[in-house]
Amino acid sequence: MNTGRKLPDPSKLKEEILAKYPTKVARKRDKSIIINDPKLDQEIQSNVRTIPGIITQRGCAYAGCKGVVLGPTRDIVNLVHGPIGCSFYAWLTRRNQTDAGADGDNFMTYCFSTDMQDDNIVFGGEKKLKEAIQEIYDIFKPKAIGVFSTCPVGLIGDDVHAVSREMKEKLGDCNVFGFSCEGYKGVSQSAGHHIANNQLFKHVVGLDDTKPEGKFNINLLGEYNIGGDGFEIDRLFKLCGINVVCTFSGNSTIGAFEKSHTADLNLVMCHRSINYMAEMMETKYGIPWIKVNFIGADSTAKALRKVGEYFEDEGLTAKIEEVIAAEMPAVKAVIDDIRTRTEGKLAMLFVGGSRAHHYQELFRELGMATVSAGYEFGHRDDYEGRKVLPTIKVDADSRNIEEIKVEADPERFNPRASEEKMEALKAKGLEVSDYRGMAPDMNDNSLIVDDISHWEAEKLVEFYKPDIFCAGIKEKYVIQKSGIPLKQLHSYDYGGPYAGFKGAVNFYTDIDKMVSTVIWKKLKAPWLKKADTGEGLRAEYVA
Amino acid sequence: MLLRHTPKEVAERHGVTINPAKTCQPVGAMYAALGVHGCLPHSHGSQGCCSYHRSALTRHYKEPIMAGTSSFTEGSSVFGGQANLLAAIANMFTIYDPDIIAVHTTCLSETIGDDLNQIAQKAGDDGRIPAGKKVIFCNTPSYVGSHVTGFSNMVAGIVRGLAAKTGTPKDQVNIIPGWVEPSDMREIKRIAKEMGVNIVLFPDTSDVVDTPQTGEFKMYPDGGVTQAELATVGDSIKTLALGSFASEAGAKQLDIDFKVPYEVLDLPIGLSATDRFVQALASAAKVEVPDSFIAERGRLVDVIADMSQYLYGKKVALYGDPDQLIPLTEFLLDLNMLPMHIVSGTPGKKFEKRIREIVGDRIPNLNLKNGQQADMFLMHQWIKNEPVDLLIGNTYGKYIARDENIPFVRHGFPILDRIGHSYFPTAGFTGGIRLLEQMLGVIMDKIDREASEPGFELVM
């Protein structure tokens, strides 16, 4: 978040980074490393191919589709069609918590794969896939089975969609649908998000028109209940009297997806992974969407108030204020103490397609400045705001991902808010069907780096000597070996929740632990220690 | 219940694998390549493969795991990945400056048929490999074998790419340790040193994936077998391949290339397998087993004898990799425990044959399966039909252990939720004590937890 703090000019750092690269690589990376000036509209090259050989944080389309978007749903059997690895690595590793009660369907703890062998690669794997679907149905009787394609499936030409259709018909009471999310699609996980959105929208959303019972009915999009984030947000909604028809997709169910089109408002958390769904639901059913952020206590209050403003109900608004007033004292008590230790410290965030933005809010609350940030798989709109959407060039890698044609539903399209109301909300500053991106919220001179590479991360650490670096598991111990604590913001280092008020308190406490841990001052053996190494982690320019 | 949908009735399956007891080849190749000093593994495929493999290894070791990827796009999948790999090789040498790049394939590059031999050749011809630097490679199609096969294939790749001979016979033994922990590799080196035997251990991930925190990140840690050492393995007396699944291919390759004879042994886990290893090493190097081993061995035997009452007749279910499961099964039998259910996702007829050889007629109703559909779902079903007192395997077993209230010892890959495996070996006689301590610990914790108040004991 823009704290108005004066940051050092990183131009020389950028030069040094690029100097190491072969000319072609340097030319390309130059456009993805931007010295931020929030007053300017700067183009940040993103969602482009990672150069082969560059050690990247990025994963693949399959990870985005199965791992991120569909993975958190608890009662759909996710069957991965491919060799064993893809399913194995996505098995419980993202910490999506689920609660199906004592006897509800919950397949979260299971890993399903067709475990393709060489003869399936040579002669095709459709027969085995059908067998697998039948066996899953016979053993588990799930309401739905999602089939996820891995790299070789696309190459050998197995038609997962045809098989899914055939099996759906054959089984009768089990929805079966496929995802062409081969790992080579697109340039990162992002392609997989899009593919997941499309297929869910085509095959599931809108199947059940049952009207929800609540007075204020919303969907929460792009919240995956990592470490129980969704549970904390649900707790707040419940206190406020807001009814969540469906969360996409933390702890979700196929039933909730099917009736998600009956909600009156979509709240978008992770813009990158789910904006397609928000847009498609708006076009087809007339449900507007608002960008929200439940990361940070102030942001949480703001997000709840946005819902109040949208529904224009005095009772709801009062209730929301009551909840905020009840929750804030506990937050304040903790932050006032912790801030004495975190104030003035420096953070860097390289993660996700929204988290690098959202978590800057928590660091702001901790009095910490974000000196550099970037996304792993964001697009230009995530940095610069949706206003740049019309100017984004569609390249070959994006063209390969299906854009589905969505039109207003002849019967069910029902604009939930009039155009005047939408304009009025926008005038009040609400991001209605809009997202302004990360860059405007960042400090002058902060360094924005898209798809950061290992080399770049090393140089940044050397230059900024941050007090904390936020990224993922692959970066965790690399950075920590340099003597700087790394907070995982995919898995939260197995802590959390970090969303909502209680989550903010958890985050403050965890960051306090990390930056105050005495071990970082004892890295050098005493007989080797130079006079100043103990306190050497503060940047010199801090005012 | 965490695995609430697992029914007791076992139904035959041919299509679906549920809760696998294996993963795919490339992760094994990546791990093996890390055991060579100055080597940067490279995954020739989509980015996701590299990302998943690095993540899995990082979670297991809590250490930096560096590797490159060819970052395939749809275009490379159609036109072949040669351009990507050539670019990757040039970029990696320029930016990350490894001594060696060890390339392995993925199901993607295998399916399209990229020829690594030809691409590596071309990289050399085009001047993309700086003088003195090397590119080694192996094929690791994910749809064949398992992660263990990938390890094995990279070991053979290391032999093909880096092994050599000077022509002067050397008084040394090559040991291929198989897919074991850095702690085990360190222990094997200690045992050899204690015996006064010169060895070249490869791959060797000690001091690579168990590095010290000094405030300095080293992209290429101090450990790993060096090129200089590998340049002499052709001069060695013999190669000991520990575990046929992970190590035999490399040993065989050495025999083919340099006529170094080899012997395949079980991994030295537990009493009997360690006995054989120590004797085999002594006999290969033509040394006597030093007296200190009488004491080392005796300490293990002492603990077994003293603690036998807690172990005798206890039923065990175990899953994991063949090379580990074989000596573990034998060790359990040495403890008079009953390995009832044994599962490995890794295919290969040798596994069942060897286990049956070891078990003989001691477990008449043994449940044993490996390969396709030999998964943890099946093992759990077996447990429901024939409950056990102890479960041994990787972290994924914790779900079964909790649902069925079974004491659980983590062993194998991956261990995602505990530390220790990197530092405390389970190989060798001392490693056997570590295993015993772990097993007794969880068994006794359960006795303590479930004892009535009058029956709760101070001394056990």
Interface residues (C-beta under 8 A of the other chain):
Chain A: K20 Y21 P22 V25 R49 T50 I51 P52 G53 I54 I55 T56 Q57 R58 G59 C60 A61 Y62 A63 L79 G82 P83 I84 G85 C86 S87 F88 Y89 A90 W91 L92 T93 D103 D105 N106 F107 T109 Y110 C111 F112 S113 T114 D115 M116 Q117 D118 N120 I121 K128 L129 K130 E131 A132 I133 Q134 E135 I136 D138 I139 F140 T150 C151 P152 G154 L155 I156 E182 G183 Y184 K185 G186 V187 S188 A396 D397 N400 S453 H454 W455 E458 G472 I473 K474 K476 Y477 V478 I479 Q480 K481 S482 G483 L523 K524 T533
Chain B: L2 L3 R4 H5 P7 A11 R13 H14 G15 V16 T17 I18 N19 P20 K22 T23 C24 Q25 P26 V27 H42 G45 S46 Q47 G48 C49 S51 Y52 H53 R54 S55 A56 T58 R59 K62 E63 P64 I65 M66 A67 G68 T69 S70 S71 F72 T73 E74 G75 S76 S77 N84 L85 A87 A88 I89 A90 N91 M92 T94 I95 Y96 T106 C107 L108 E110 T111 I112 P141 S142 Y143 V144 S146 H147 T211 Q213 T214 G215 E216 F217 K218 G345 Q372 Q373 F377 Y396 Y399 L416
